[in-house]
């Protein structure tokens, strides 16, 4: 019983963490993103572009913020993120997180000699 309550509280708290993002506003603000990530954010135009639908909002906020600051390098994403405000990023993250997705984890292994 305690475990179920703890799980429910954890899920509820994680939802509240991104209550600052407006999903409806994010739907509108994320339209340019659909050009590469797909209209449903689950069908990118090429294999090297990630599926984002359902991705955790905190990850999306961090990634977009890092592209905006230049900490994370990608010329296309840097250009897209440059004009986004902190609220825009929260809104887009809330919207994309709300979508049903088919995320795949791609693991990169470093060769050790």
N, C-alpha and C positions, 0 to 999 in steps of 0.2 A: 504494500500500500504506500509506504513512504517513497519507494523508488518511483512508482507511477506518478505521485504528486511532484517529486523532484523533476522528473522528465517534463511534465506538463508546465511547471513553472519556468523551466529553462527555455522551452519552446516559446512560451508567452513573452518572456523577457527578450528573447532574440527578435521577436516581431516588433516589440516596442523600441528596440535600439535604432530601427530605421523608420520610425514613425515620422521623422523630420522630412522624409522624402515624399513627394506627392506623385503617386503613380500616374494619375491622369495627366499632370504636367509633364511627367517623364515620357509618356507615350508620344506626346507632341514633340518634345525636345530631342527624342531619340530617332526621329525620322531619317536624318542623314546617315545614321549608323547602319540602317537597314540596307544601304547600297552595297555594303561589303558583308555584313553579318547575316543578311537575309531578313525579309519582312517579319518573320516569326522569331528571329534571332537564333534559329536552330538549323538554318540552311545557308551557310556561308557560300560565297561565290568561288572559293578555292579551299583546298585542304589545309593550307597554312594559316587560314583565318579561323579563329576559335568560335565554337558555338557558345553563346552566352545565356540563352534562355534558362532561367532557374539558378543561375550562378549566385552565390551568396553576395548580398548587397555590400557587406564590408570589404570583400575582395574587389568588387567593381569600383567602389569609392577609392580604395587605395590605388588600384591600377590607373584609373583616370587621373587622379591627383598626381601620381608619379609621372605619367605622360606629360601632363601640364607643366610640371616643374622641371622636366628634363632628366629626372632621376632614372626613369625608364625610357629606353631609346627605341623609337620607331618613328620615322619621319611622317608617315601618314597619320598615325594616332596622335603624335605631338601637334600636328596641324589641326586636327579635329578637336583636341582637348584644350587648345590654347584659348579659345573664346568662351569656354565654359566657366561659369561662376561656381562657387562651392555649392550653392543651392541647386544649380543645374545638375551637377554631379550627383547629389543626393537624390534628386528626382529621377534621373535616368537609372540609377542603381535600384531604386524602389520599383520602378516599372519592370526592368529586365528581370529582377529577382522574382516578380510575381508571375512570370510566364512559365508555362510548362516546357521543360526542356529535355534534351537527350544528350547531356554532357558526357564527354569521353575524357578520361585522364590520359594524357600523353606523357609517358615517362621517358626522360632523357637519361641515358647512362653514360657516364664518363669512362672512357677506356683507361685502364691503369696498366702501365708498362712495367 
